[in-house]
Amino acid sequence: MRILYKNPKELGSCLRDMVDVYRDDLMSYEDLSERIKKIISANEERVFKKGGSIEVKIANILGEERVEIIKDIVNN
């Protein structure tokens, strides 16, 4: 699994695909949480704005439901 992304489109696509695999019940919440946290810790400045919200380009790729799942993981 690739952890560091320089392109927000690739980062958003990776996060979207992981959340979709979880939503299809092919990955447990614990595995998803672990992977999301690793990717976000390596790409924090690319994922979040200074106010703590997710970057617009990434949020547009993810969609509202996936953004909520990722926010829930990050905040817990």
ChimeraX attribute file (.defattr): number of C-alpha atoms within 10 A of each C-alpha:
attribute: neighborCount
match mode: 1-to-1
recipient: residues
	/A:1	6
	/A:2	7
	/A:3	14
	/A:4	13
	/A:5	16
	/A:6	9
	/A:7	9
	/A:8	17
	/A:9	13
	/A:10	13
	/A:11	23
	/A:12	21
	/A:13	14
	/A:14	20
	/A:15	21
	/A:16	20
	/A:17	14
	/A:18	20
	/A:19	23
	/A:20	15
	/A:21	13
	/A:22	17
	/A:23	13
	/A:24	9
	/A:25	10
	/A:26	10
	/A:27	14
	/A:28	11
	/A:29	14
	/A:30	11
	/A:31	12
	/A:32	18
	/A:33	19
	/A:34	11
	/A:35	16
	/A:36	19
	/A:37	16
	/A:38	14
	/A:39	19
	/A:40	20
	/A:41	14
	/A:42	13
	/A:43	17
	/A:44	13
	/A:45	12
	/A:46	17
	/A:47	21
	/A:48	16
	/A:49	12
	/A:50	8
	/A:51	6
	/A:52	8
	/A:53	12
	/A:54	19
	/A:55	16
	/A:56	13
	/A:57	14
	/A:58	21
	/A:59	19
	/A:60	13
	/A:61	19
	/A:62	21
	/A:63	12
	/A:64	10
	/A:65	11
	/A:66	19
	/A:67	20
	/A:68	13
	/A:69	12
	/A:70	20
	/A:71	13
	/A:72	11
	/A:73	16
	/A:74	13
	/A:75	6
	/A:76	6
